[in-house]
Amino acid sequence: MDGIIVAHSDTLLIGTPGEPSSGLDSLIPQKWTQTSKKDVWKTITLVEIERKPAGSKETMLFSPPEKSDYSNGNGAAQFVREKLGFVVLEVSLKSMNEALAAGTWRAIMITLIMILGGALVTVFLVHTVAVPIYRLVDATRAVAEDNLDHTVPVTRSDEIGVLSSSFNHMIRQLKVSRERVEAWNRELEAKVAERTKELKEKHAELERAYEVLKSLDKAKDDFLSLVSHELRTPLSSVLLYSEMLLDGIADSEETKIEFLTTIVDNCKRLTRLINDVLDLSKIEAGRMPFKLEQLNMRELVSDTLTSIRPKIESKKIAFTFEGVAEAPPLWGDRDKIIQVLTNIISNAVKFTPKGGQVTVWLEDSGKSGKLAISDTGNGISREDIPKVFDRFSQLESIEHHSEGTGLGMTISKSIIERLGGEIWIESELGRGTTVFFTLLKADQDFELEEELDRVEGNGALPDPGPES
């Protein structure tokens, strides 16, 4: 039978079938066995390999199996296997170790290069992908915290760059929208505040008007009550003395004259009261006629004293007039200014005790002339000074104890203000009272025209209103 080459100088022949003539006799000792008249090659079968290190070489031992016989079953042929020997192969591992070491180093270097490359790729990916995403996350948080000034830097044109640009555009749009909403809110708040302010002002005006109406209503009631009393008192006197005359109680001429004098005085009192009420109504309605002319205040004061002098003399009051030697002419209505002077000087005489003093002086006050009437009476408290010009309450609080309508100062104030002047009072309790008023000088042409327009207009007078 053919054998198998298990060792040969040509490694390509190892493991291939071999014939006796192929040179196996040079490798394996030949042993012949006569069986059934046929020659059979003794075969060597590799059954185990043992490797034993020997320095830098490795020894491989090929051991054949134990002897065994083989029969084909009919006894015609038989293979006899005998242990003929063993083959020892010794191979040097130097080249193999060197190749293995080189391969190991190559593997290590490749591994290191791959690790380094992977790290670089990771860093690159983190820088190019993760960092922009983190920036977008930070920007999103900033927007959530109402910081619309935060933007994302755009340094690339890929998908991340497009996303960053879109995010910045969204923030800008949000900022514009918020600014519009804030502007609308401010405008709305301003309108609401304006409307609220207007409502508050209207409400305050209504409250003031309501309080004024209440005060006016009460004051008118008081006024009507006082006027009724003032009318009833002189009427009662006139009626009483008239009946006494008719009944013949006055048995002498002197008594008749006394009764008639009382009747005349009460009639004059009624006339003054009615005239004052009518004058006040005309002034308030803007229907009081004014005749403007240049006035000499010294002459007006002298004319006024003519009607008041009996009262001054009866109370032994010292009356003096002081002022500039040549007083400048003033603009005014002669009859109305005499009415004002009569009211003020009469009050001064009325509230000055016997033996007191009343002083009138005239001063040059720039564009105006100022007249002052001072007395040495009991004076007026600070709280009561505003009430002097009150056309209602002053009747009861100041002058109710004396004769008169109590409307004189109210009418005087309205007349002076209609003529473009001012009127005020300075007084202290126990130290007398001084009443001041001013009128425009006649040389004030420009101011005069303005005052003429105002005086001759058809509008109602400014309402002094109830003073506190």
C-alpha positions as CSV (number, residue, x, y, z in Angstrom):
1,M,0.0,0.0,0.0
2,D,1.0,3.5,-0.4
3,G,2.2,5.4,2.6
4,I,2.1,9.1,3.6
5,I,5.1,11.2,3.8
6,V,5.5,12.6,7.3
7,A,9.0,14.0,7.0
8,H,10.8,15.4,4.0
9,S,13.3,18.1,3.2
10,D,10.7,19.6,0.9
11,T,7.9,20.7,3.1
12,L,5.5,20.6,0.2
13,L,5.7,16.8,0.2
14,I,4.8,16.4,3.8
15,G,1.3,14.8,4.1
16,T,1.2,13.6,0.5
17,P,1.0,9.8,-0.5
18,G,4.3,8.2,-1.3
19,E,5.6,5.1,-3.1
20,P,8.6,3.1,-2.1
21,S,10.4,4.4,-5.1
22,S,9.8,7.9,-4.0
23,G,12.6,7.8,-1.6
24,L,10.9,6.7,1.6
25,D,13.6,4.1,1.9
26,S,16.0,6.9,2.7
27,L,13.8,8.1,5.5
28,I,12.3,5.0,7.1
29,P,14.0,1.6,7.5
30,Q,12.3,-1.0,5.3
31,K,11.0,-4.2,6.9
32,W,9.3,-6.8,4.9
33,T,6.6,-9.3,6.1
34,Q,5.5,-12.2,4.0
35,T,1.7,-12.5,4.2
36,S,-0.3,-14.3,1.5
37,K,2.6,-14.1,-0.7
38,K,2.5,-10.4,-1.0
39,D,4.9,-7.7,0.3
40,V,3.3,-5.2,2.5
41,W,4.9,-1.9,3.6
42,K,5.2,-1.4,7.2
43,T,3.4,1.8,8.0
44,I,4.0,4.5,10.5
45,T,0.9,6.1,12.0
46,L,1.0,9.4,13.9
47,V,-1.1,9.0,17.0
48,E,0.2,11.7,19.3
49,I,2.5,14.7,19.3
50,E,4.6,15.8,22.2
51,R,6.2,19.2,22.3
52,K,9.1,19.8,24.6
53,P,10.8,23.1,24.8
54,A,14.6,23.0,24.3
55,G,16.1,26.4,24.6
56,S,15.1,28.4,21.5
57,K,14.0,25.3,19.7
58,E,10.9,23.1,20.1
59,T,11.1,19.3,19.8
60,M,8.1,17.4,18.4
61,L,8.0,13.7,19.0
62,F,5.8,11.5,16.7
63,S,4.9,8.3,18.4
64,P,3.5,5.4,16.4
65,P,0.7,3.2,17.9
66,E,1.3,0.0,19.5
67,K,1.5,-3.1,17.4
68,S,-1.9,-4.2,16.0
69,D,-3.0,-6.6,13.5
70,Y,-5.6,-6.0,11.0
71,S,-7.5,-8.6,9.1
72,N,-10.0,-8.2,6.4
73,G,-12.3,-10.7,8.0
74,N,-11.6,-13.7,5.7
75,G,-8.0,-14.1,6.6
76,A,-6.8,-13.4,3.2
77,A,-4.8,-10.3,4.0
78,Q,-3.3,-9.0,7.2
79,F,-1.5,-5.8,8.0
80,V,1.0,-6.1,10.7
81,R,1.8,-2.9,12.5
82,E,4.9,-2.8,14.5
83,K,6.6,-0.1,16.4
84,L,9.5,0.6,14.2
85,G,10.7,3.8,15.9
86,F,9.9,7.5,16.1
87,V,10.6,10.7,14.3
88,V,12.0,13.8,15.9
89,L,11.5,17.1,14.3
90,E,13.3,20.1,15.7
91,V,12.3,23.6,14.4
92,S,14.0,26.9,15.4
93,L,11.5,29.5,16.9
94,K,13.7,32.5,16.6
95,S,12.1,33.8,13.4
96,M,8.7,32.9,14.7
97,N,9.4,34.8,18.0
98,E,10.7,37.7,16.1
99,A,7.7,37.7,13.8
100,L,5.4,37.3,16.8
101,A,7.1,40.2,18.6
102,A,6.9,42.4,15.5
103,G,3.3,41.5,15.1
104,T,2.7,42.3,18.8
105,W,4.3,45.7,18.5
106,R,2.4,46.4,15.3
107,A,-0.8,45.4,17.1
108,I,0.0,47.6,20.0
109,M,0.8,50.5,17.8
110,I,-2.3,50.0,15.7
111,T,-4.3,49.8,19.0
112,L,-2.7,53.0,20.3
113,I,-3.3,54.8,17.0
114,M,-6.9,53.6,17.0
115,I,-7.4,54.8,20.6
116,L,-5.8,58.1,19.9
117,G,-7.8,58.4,16.7
118,G,-11.0,57.5,18.6
119,A,-10.2,60.1,21.2
120,L,-9.6,62.7,18.6
121,V,-12.8,61.8,16.8
122,T,-14.6,62.0,20.2
123,V,-13.1,65.4,20.9
124,F,-14.0,66.6,17.4
125,L,-17.6,65.3,17.8
126,V,-17.9,66.9,21.2
127,H,-16.6,70.2,19.9
128,T,-18.6,70.2,16.7
129,V,-21.8,68.6,18.0
130,A,-22.1,68.6,21.8
131,V,-20.8,72.1,22.5
132,P,-23.2,73.8,20.1
133,I,-26.0,71.7,21.5
134,Y,-25.0,72.7,25.1
135,R,-25.0,76.4,23.9
136,L,-28.5,75.9,22.6
137,V,-29.5,74.4,25.9
138,D,-28.1,77.3,27.8
139,A,-29.8,79.8,25.5
140,T,-33.1,77.9,25.9
141,R,-32.7,78.2,29.7
142,A,-31.9,81.9,29.4
143,V,-35.0,82.5,27.3
144,A,-37.0,80.5,29.9
145,E,-35.7,82.9,32.5
146,D,-37.0,85.9,30.4
147,N,-33.5,86.9,29.1
148,L,-34.1,87.6,25.4
149,D,-30.7,89.3,25.0
150,H,-28.9,86.0,25.1
151,T,-27.9,84.7,21.6
152,V,-26.1,81.7,20.3
153,P,-22.8,82.3,18.4
154,V,-23.1,81.0,14.8
155,T,-19.6,79.8,13.5
156,R,-20.7,77.2,11.0
157,S,-23.0,76.7,8.1
158,D,-24.1,73.0,8.7
159,E,-27.3,71.8,10.4
160,I,-26.1,73.0,13.8
161,G,-25.4,76.5,12.3
162,V,-28.8,76.6,10.7
163,L,-30.4,75.6,13.9
164,S,-28.4,78.3,15.8
165,S,-29.4,80.9,13.3
166,S,-33.1,79.9,13.5
167,F,-32.9,80.0,17.3
168,N,-31.4,83.5,17.2
169,H,-34.1,84.6,14.7
170,M,-36.7,83.2,17.1
171,I,-35.3,85.1,20.0
172,R,-35.2,88.3,18.0
173,Q,-38.9,87.8,17.0
174,L,-39.8,87.0,20.6
175,K,-38.0,90.2,21.7
176,V,-39.8,92.3,19.1
177,S,-43.1,90.7,20.1
178,R,-42.4,91.3,23.8
179,E,-41.5,95.0,23.1
180,R,-44.7,95.4,21.2
181,V,-46.7,93.8,24.0
182,E,-44.9,96.0,26.6
183,A,-45.6,99.1,24.4
184,W,-49.3,98.1,24.2
185,N,-49.3,97.5,28.0
186,R,-47.7,100.8,28.7
187,E,-50.2,102.5,26.3
188,L,-53.1,100.7,27.9
189,E,-51.8,101.5,31.4
190,A,-51.4,105.2,30.4
191,K,-54.9,105.2,29.0
192,V,-56.3,103.5,32.1
193,A,-54.4,105.9,34.3
194,E,-55.6,108.8,32.3
195,R,-59.1,107.6,32.4
196,T,-58.8,106.8,36.1
197,K,-57.4,110.3,36.7
198,E,-60.2,111.8,34.8
199,L,-62.7,109.8,36.7
200,K,-61.1,110.7,40.0
201,E,-61.0,114.4,39.0
202,K,-64.7,114.2,37.9
203,H,-65.5,112.4,41.1
204,A,-63.7,115.0,43.1
205,E,-65.4,117.8,41.2
206,L,-68.7,116.1,41.8
207,E,-67.9,115.8,45.5
208,R,-66.9,119.5,45.6
209,A,-69.9,120.5,43.7
210,Y,-72.1,118.5,45.9
211,E,-70.5,120.0,49.0
212,V,-70.8,123.5,47.5
213,L,-74.4,122.8,46.6
214,K,-75.0,121.6,50.2
215,S,-73.3,124.7,51.6
216,L,-75.1,127.0,49.2
217,D,-78.4,125.4,50.0
218,K,-77.8,125.8,53.7
219,A,-76.5,129.3,53.2
220,K,-79.4,130.3,51.1
221,D,-81.8,128.9,53.7
222,D,-79.9,130.9,56.3
223,F,-79.9,133.9,54.0
224,L,-83.6,133.7,53.4
225,S,-84.2,133.3,57.1
226,L,-82.0,136.3,57.9
227,V,-83.4,138.5,55.1
228,S,-86.9,137.6,56.2
229,H,-85.9,138.7,59.7
230,E,-84.3,141.9,58.4
231,L,-87.4,142.6,56.3
232,R,-89.8,141.7,59.0
233,T,-88.2,143.9,61.7
234,P,-88.4,147.2,59.9
235,L,-91.8,146.3,58.4
236,S,-93.1,145.6,61.9
237,S,-91.7,148.9,63.2
238,V,-93.3,150.8,60.2
239,L,-96.6,149.0,60.8
240,L,-96.5,149.6,64.6
241,Y,-95.7,153.3,64.4
242,S,-98.2,153.8,61.6
243,E,-101.0,152.2,63.7
244,M,-100.0,154.3,66.7
245,L,-100.3,157.4,64.5
246,L,-103.6,156.3,63.2
247,D,-104.8,155.5,66.8
248,G,-103.9,159.1,67.9
249,I,-101.4,157.9,70.5
250,A,-99.0,160.6,69.5
251,D,-100.6,163.5,71.2
252,S,-97.8,166.0,70.5
253,E,-96.0,167.1,67.4
254,E,-92.6,166.0,68.8
255,T,-94.0,162.5,69.3
256,K,-95.5,162.4,65.8
257,I,-92.2,163.6,64.3
258,E,-90.4,160.9,66.3
259,F,-92.8,158.2,65.0
260,L,-92.5,159.4,61.5
261,T,-88.7,159.5,61.7
262,T,-88.6,155.9,62.9
263,I,-90.9,155.0,60.0
264,V,-88.6,156.7,57.5
265,D,-85.5,155.1,58.9
266,N,-87.0,151.7,58.7
267,C,-88.2,152.3,55.2
268,K,-84.6,153.4,54.2
269,R,-83.4,150.2,55.9
270,L,-85.8,148.2,53.8
271,T,-84.7,150.1,50.7
272,R,-81.0,149.4,51.3
273,L,-81.7,145.7,51.9
274,I,-83.8,145.4,48.8
275,N,-81.2,147.3,46.7
276,D,-78.4,145.2,48.1
277,V,-80.1,142.0,47.2
278,L,-81.0,143.3,43.7
279,D,-77.4,144.5,43.2
280,L,-76.0,141.2,44.2
281,S,-78.3,139.4,41.9
282,K,-77.4,141.7,39.0
283,I,-73.7,141.3,39.6
284,E,-73.9,137.5,39.8
285,A,-75.9,137.4,36.6
286,G,-73.4,139.7,34.8
287,R,-76.1,142.3,34.2
288,M,-74.8,145.1,36.4
289,P,-74.0,148.1,34.2
290,F,-70.6,149.8,34.6
291,K,-69.6,153.3,33.4
292,L,-65.8,153.5,33.3
293,E,-64.2,156.9,33.9
294,Q,-61.1,158.4,35.4
295,L,-61.6,158.9,39.1
296,N,-60.1,161.2,41.7
297,M,-60.0,159.2,44.8
298,R,-59.6,162.2,47.2
299,E,-62.9,163.7,45.8
300,L,-64.7,160.3,46.1
301,V,-63.6,159.9,49.7
302,S,-64.9,163.4,50.5
303,D,-68.2,162.8,48.8
304,T,-68.6,159.5,50.7
305,L,-67.9,161.2,54.1
306,T,-70.8,163.6,53.4
307,S,-73.4,160.8,54.0
308,I,-71.4,159.1,56.8
309,R,-70.3,162.1,58.8
310,P,-73.3,162.2,61.1
311,K,-72.4,158.7,62.3
312,I,-68.8,159.6,62.7
313,E,-69.6,162.6,64.8
314,S,-72.2,160.8,66.9
315,K,-69.5,158.3,68.1
316,K,-66.8,161.1,68.4
317,I,-64.5,159.1,66.0
318,A,-61.4,160.8,64.7
319,F,-61.3,160.5,60.9
320,T,-58.1,161.2,58.9
321,F,-57.2,161.0,55.3
322,E,-53.6,160.5,54.3
323,G,-51.8,159.8,51.0
324,V,-49.9,161.3,48.1
325,A,-50.4,164.9,47.5
326,E,-51.3,164.4,43.8
327,A,-53.0,161.0,43.6
328,P,-53.0,159.5,40.1
329,P,-56.4,159.1,38.5
330,L,-57.8,155.6,38.6
331,W,-60.2,153.7,36.3
332,G,-63.6,152.9,37.7
333,D,-67.3,153.5,38.0
334,R,-68.0,156.6,40.2
335,D,-71.3,155.4,41.7
336,K,-70.0,151.9,42.3
337,I,-66.8,153.0,43.9
338,I,-68.7,155.4,46.2
339,Q,-70.9,152.4,47.1
340,V,-67.7,150.4,47.9
341,L,-66.3,153.3,50.0
342,T,-69.6,153.7,51.8
343,N,-69.8,150.0,52.7
344,I,-66.2,149.8,54.0
345,I,-66.1,153.1,55.9
346,S,-69.6,152.5,57.4
347,N,-68.3,149.1,58.7
348,A,-65.2,150.8,60.1
349,V,-67.3,153.4,61.9
350,K,-69.8,150.8,63.0
351,F,-67.3,148.5,64.7
352,T,-65.1,151.2,66.1
353,P,-65.9,152.1,69.7
354,K,-66.7,155.7,70.7
355,G,-63.6,157.9,70.7
356,G,-61.8,155.5,68.3
357,Q,-60.1,156.4,65.0
358,V,-60.7,155.6,61.4
359,T,-57.9,156.4,58.9
360,V,-58.0,156.3,55.1
361,W,-54.9,156.5,53.0
362,L,-54.0,156.3,49.3
363,E,-50.8,154.8,47.9
364,D,-49.2,154.6,44.5
365,S,-48.6,150.8,43.9
366,G,-47.0,150.6,40.5
367,K,-49.6,150.0,37.8
368,S,-52.4,150.4,40.4
369,G,-53.5,152.8,43.1
370,K,-54.1,151.2,46.6
371,L,-56.6,152.5,49.1
372,A,-56.7,151.4,52.7
373,I,-59.4,152.0,55.4
374,S,-58.2,151.2,58.9
375,D,-60.1,151.3,62.2
376,T,-59.3,150.7,65.9
377,G,-62.2,148.3,66.6
378,N,-62.1,144.9,68.1
379,G,-60.7,143.2,65.0
380,I,-61.5,139.9,63.3
381,S,-60.0,136.5,64.0
382,R,-58.1,134.8,61.3
383,E,-60.7,132.1,61.0
384,D,-63.5,134.7,60.4
385,I,-61.7,136.9,57.9
386,P,-62.7,134.8,54.8
387,K,-66.3,134.9,56.0
388,V,-66.4,138.7,55.7
389,F,-66.8,138.3,51.9
390,D,-69.2,135.4,52.2
391,R,-72.5,136.6,50.9
392,F,-74.5,134.3,53.2
393,S,-72.7,133.3,56.4
394,Q,-71.3,136.7,57.2
395,L,-74.8,138.0,57.9
396,E,-75.1,135.8,61.0
397,S,-71.5,135.5,62.1
398,I,-70.3,139.1,61.8
399,E,-73.0,141.7,61.4
400,H,-76.2,140.3,62.6
401,H,-75.9,142.2,65.8
402,S,-76.0,145.5,64.0
403,E,-78.1,147.3,61.5
404,G,-77.4,146.6,57.8
405,T,-78.0,143.9,55.2
406,G,-74.7,142.2,55.7
407,L,-74.2,142.1,51.9
408,G,-72.0,145.2,51.7
409,M,-68.6,143.5,51.6
410,T,-69.8,140.8,49.2
411,I,-71.0,143.4,46.8
412,S,-67.8,145.5,47.3
413,K,-65.6,142.5,46.5
414,S,-67.6,141.7,43.3
415,I,-67.4,145.4,42.1
416,I,-63.6,145.7,42.7
417,E,-62.9,142.4,41.0
418,R,-65.1,143.4,38.0
419,L,-63.0,146.5,37.6
420,G,-59.8,144.5,37.5
421,G,-58.7,145.2,41.1
422,E,-58.2,143.2,44.3
423,I,-59.6,143.5,47.8
424,W,-58.4,141.9,51.0
425,I,-58.5,142.3,54.8
426,E,-55.8,142.3,57.4
427,S,-56.9,142.1,61.0
428,E,-56.1,140.8,64.5
429,L,-58.4,140.5,67.5
430,G,-58.1,143.5,69.8
431,R,-56.0,145.5,67.2
432,G,-58.4,146.7,64.7
433,T,-59.0,145.9,61.0
434,T,-57.7,147.3,57.7
435,V,-59.4,146.8,54.4
436,F,-57.3,147.2,51.2
437,F,-58.4,147.5,47.6
438,T,-56.7,148.4,44.3
439,L,-57.8,149.9,41.0
440,L,-55.9,150.3,37.8
441,K,-54.3,153.6,37.0
442,A,-55.8,155.5,34.1
443,D,-52.5,155.5,32.2
444,Q,-52.5,151.7,31.8
445,D,-54.0,151.7,28.3
446,F,-53.0,148.1,27.4
447,E,-54.2,146.6,30.7
448,L,-57.3,148.9,30.5
449,E,-58.4,147.4,27.2
450,E,-58.2,143.9,28.7
451,E,-60.2,144.9,31.7
452,L,-62.7,146.7,29.6
453,D,-63.3,143.5,27.7
454,R,-63.7,141.7,30.9
455,V,-65.8,144.3,32.6
456,E,-68.2,145.0,29.7
457,G,-68.6,141.3,28.9
458,N,-71.9,139.5,29.4
459,G,-70.4,136.6,31.4
460,A,-71.3,136.1,35.0
461,L,-69.1,137.2,37.8
462,P,-66.6,134.8,39.4
463,D,-68.4,133.1,42.2
464,P,-66.6,133.8,45.5
465,G,-68.2,130.7,46.9
466,P,-68.4,129.8,50.6
467,E,-65.1,130.4,52.4
468,S,-63.7,128.2,55.0
